[in-house]
Amino acid sequence: MVKTVEVGSFNLPENVARNPYAVIGKYAVADFVEGDYILTSKVEVEPAAENAYLYHLDGKKQAISVSVKAFANGLSGKLKSGDIVSVIAPDYKKQGTTEILPELKYMEVIAVTASSGNDANTEAQEEGEEKELPGTVTLLAAPEQSKLLAELEAEGKIHLSLVYRGERENAEKFVAAQDSILKGLEKEKDGKDNGQTEDMEVHVTDKLPENDAEAEDTAEESLSADEIQESEESTEEPQEVQEP
């Protein structure tokens, strides 16, 4: 919470924020405690580079991380933000087949993180410092994609293959293509569900009369059939029983 207070100018930092509107809506790039002066050097228009991608989520898609459990599973540590990858599921659902699921065909990488928690694609490497290998890859996903990724993560078998790296405009075309695939799969699923419901309704409706008149006709027909059967039984001649 930002509060405006009146203080003396003695020993007041030159870069202290004097107008609340100069800081509201900006991102803190340093820690604050209650009662701190807000310095203009501690806020930025853009979020910190190490987690900037998390501030661009709009509610339609989510950020979800998957483990890179082997060096080769994550393109040997060469993945970076903006890459388009396909998620490969070996021995999918223990059926003995390797699948590239249509729901996970074109996924955007938004972060590659080392096991230390540092983002491997934003942290600068000091000279002579050994580069950390990625421990997880964070992907931009729709809710249904997040569910599939969580299932694959639980099974412990995920491989990532690079599909595209390059201009942002072209990467967005892959993302749009993936969105179209998801919409198509959703329509197909809805169509199957509706088809099953209609078949069930037709099946039930065929057995039921539509109105009272049909119900009376059905009752009369049933009654007539019973009377005919009773009449036929009553007209049958009794068979003579012979004594042995």
C-alpha positions in Angstrom: 0.0 0.0 0.0 1.3 3.4 -1.0 0.8 6.2 1.5 1.6 9.9 1.1 3.2 11.5 4.2 4.7 14.9 4.9 8.4 14.8 6.1 11.2 17.3 6.4 13.7 17.7 3.5 16.8 17.2 5.7 18.7 14.1 4.5 15.9 13.2 2.2 17.2 11.3 -0.9 17.0 13.3 -4.1 15.3 10.4 -6.0 12.5 9.9 -3.5 9.1 9.7 -5.2 7.1 12.8 -4.5 4.0 12.0 -6.4 2.1 8.7 -5.8 1.1 8.5 -9.5 4.8 8.3 -10.3 5.0 4.8 -8.8 1.5 3.4 -8.9 1.3 0.8 -11.6 5.0 0.2 -11.8 7.0 -2.9 -10.7 9.2 -3.1 -7.6 12.8 -4.2 -8.5 13.9 -4.2 -4.9 12.5 -5.3 -1.5 10.4 -2.8 0.5 9.4 -2.8 4.2 6.7 -0.8 5.9 7.8 2.8 6.3 10.4 2.8 3.5 10.7 5.8 1.2 9.9 4.8 -2.4 12.9 5.7 -4.5 12.5 6.0 -8.3 15.5 3.7 -8.6 13.5 0.9 -6.9 10.6 0.8 -9.4 10.5 0.1 -13.1 7.9 0.3 -15.8 8.8 -3.3 -16.9 9.1 -6.2 -14.4 12.4 -7.7 -13.5 13.9 -9.7 -16.3 14.1 -12.9 -14.3 10.3 -13.3 -14.1 9.0 -10.8 -16.6 7.1 -13.5 -18.5 4.8 -14.1 -15.5 3.4 -10.6 -15.6 2.0 -11.1 -19.1 -0.4 -13.8 -18.3 -4.0 -12.7 -19.0 -6.0 -15.5 -17.5 -6.7 -17.3 -20.7 -3.4 -19.2 -20.6 -1.2 -20.4 -17.7 2.5 -21.0 -17.0 3.4 -24.6 -16.1 6.8 -26.2 -15.7 7.8 -29.7 -16.6 11.0 -31.4 -15.4 14.0 -32.1 -17.6 15.0 -35.3 -16.0 17.7 -36.2 -18.5 20.1 -34.0 -20.4 18.7 -35.1 -23.8 15.1 -34.6 -22.8 15.4 -30.8 -23.0 17.4 -30.4 -26.2 20.7 -30.8 -24.3 20.2 -27.5 -22.5 19.8 -25.4 -25.7 16.2 -24.3 -25.2 15.4 -20.7 -24.5 12.4 -18.3 -24.2 10.4 -17.9 -27.3 11.2 -21.3 -28.7 8.3 -23.4 -30.1 8.5 -27.1 -29.1 6.6 -30.3 -29.4 6.0 -32.4 -26.3 6.7 -36.1 -27.0 5.2 -38.7 -24.7 7.1 -42.1 -24.8 5.1 -45.2 -23.9 2.0 -43.0 -23.6 -0.4 -44.3 -21.0 1.7 -47.5 -20.9 0.4 -48.5 -24.3 3.9 -49.1 -25.8 3.6 -46.2 -28.3 5.3 -42.9 -28.5 2.9 -40.0 -29.2 3.1 -36.3 -30.1 -0.3 -35.3 -28.8 -2.2 -32.8 -31.0 -2.9 -30.7 -27.9 0.9 -30.3 -27.3 2.2 -30.0 -30.8 3.2 -26.3 -30.8 4.1 -25.1 -27.2 5.8 -21.9 -26.5 8.8 -21.9 -24.1 8.6 -18.9 -21.7 11.5 -19.9 -19.4 14.2 -22.4 -18.8 15.2 -22.7 -15.2 18.2 -24.3 -13.5 17.8 -26.5 -10.4 19.1 -23.6 -8.3 16.0 -21.6 -9.3 17.8 -19.1 -11.6 16.4 -18.7 -15.1 19.0 -20.1 -17.4 18.0 -17.8 -20.2 18.1 -14.5 -18.3 20.9 -14.8 -15.7 24.2 -13.5 -17.0 27.1 -15.9 -16.6 30.2 -14.5 -15.1 33.5 -15.2 -16.7 34.8 -18.7 -15.8 31.5 -19.6 -14.1 30.2 -23.0 -15.1 26.9 -22.8 -16.8 24.0 -24.4 -14.9 22.0 -27.1 -16.7 18.3 -26.6 -17.0 16.1 -28.5 -14.4 12.7 -27.4 -15.7 11.2 -25.8 -18.8 8.2 -23.5 -18.3 5.6 -23.6 -21.1 2.7 -21.3 -21.9 -0.4 -23.5 -21.9 -4.2 -23.5 -22.0 -6.0 -25.2 -19.1 -6.5 -28.4 -21.0 -2.9 -28.5 -22.0 -1.8 -27.9 -18.4 -3.8 -31.0 -17.4 -2.1 -33.2 -20.0 1.3 -31.9 -19.0 0.6 -32.6 -15.4 -0.3 -36.2 -16.3 2.8 -36.7 -18.3 4.9 -35.2 -15.5 3.4 -37.6 -13.1 4.3 -40.5 -15.4 7.8 -39.1 -15.6 8.3 -39.4 -19.3 8.5 -36.2 -21.3 10.8 -35.2 -24.2 10.9 -31.8 -25.9 11.8 -31.3 -29.6 12.5 -27.9 -31.1 10.0 -26.9 -33.8 10.9 -23.3 -34.4 13.3 -20.6 -33.2 13.3 -17.2 -34.8 11.2 -14.1 -35.4 8.4 -13.4 -32.9 5.9 -12.9 -35.7 6.5 -16.4 -37.0 6.4 -18.0 -33.5 3.0 -16.5 -33.0 1.8 -18.2 -36.1 2.7 -21.6 -34.5 0.9 -20.5 -31.3 -2.2 -19.5 -33.4 -2.1 -22.9 -35.2 -2.1 -24.7 -31.8 -5.0 -22.6 -30.6 -6.9 -23.7 -33.8 -6.1 -27.3 -33.1 -7.5 -27.0 -29.6 -10.7 -25.4 -30.9 -11.1 -28.2 -33.4 -10.6 -30.9 -30.8 -13.2 -29.2 -28.5 -15.8 -29.0 -31.3 -15.2 -32.6 -32.2 -15.6 -33.6 -28.6 -18.8 -31.5 -28.3 -20.1 -33.1 -31.5 -19.6 -36.6 -30.2 -21.3 -35.7 -26.9 -24.3 -34.2 -28.7 -24.6 -37.1 -31.0 -24.7 -39.6 -28.1 -27.4 -37.5 -26.4 -29.5 -37.2 -29.6 -29.3 -41.0 -30.2 -30.4 -41.6 -26.6 -33.3 -39.2 -26.9 -34.5 -40.6 -30.2 -34.3 -44.1 -28.8 -36.4 -43.2 -25.7 -38.9 -41.0 -27.7 -39.6 -43.9 -30.1 -41.0 -45.9 -27.2 -43.2 -43.2 -25.8 -46.5 -41.7 -27.1 -46.3 -38.0 -27.9 -49.8 -37.1 -26.5 -52.8 -38.4 -24.6 -54.6 -39.5 -27.7 -51.8 -41.7 -28.7 -51.6 -43.0 -25.2 -55.4 -44.0 -25.3 -55.0 -45.6 -28.8 -52.0 -47.6 -27.4 -54.1 -48.7 -24.4 -57.0 -49.7 -26.6 -54.8 -51.6 -29.0 -53.3 -53.5 -26.0 -56.7 -54.2 -24.6 -58.0 -55.4 -28.0 -55.1 -57.7 -28.3 -55.7 -59.1 -24.8 -59.4 -59.7 -25.6 -58.6 -61.4 -28.8 -56.1 -63.7 -27.1 -58.7 -64.5 -24.3 -61.4 -65.1 -26.9 -59.2 -67.5 -28.9 -58.4 -69.4 -25.7 -62.1 -69.7 -24.7 -63.1 -71.0 -28.1 -60.7 -73.9 -28.1 -62.5 -77.2 -27.8 -61.6 -79.3 -24.7 -59.6 -82.4 -25.5 -61.1 -85.7 -24.6 -59.2 -87.5 -21.9 -58.9 -91.2 -22.5 -58.8 -93.6 -19.7 -55.8 -95.9 -19.7 
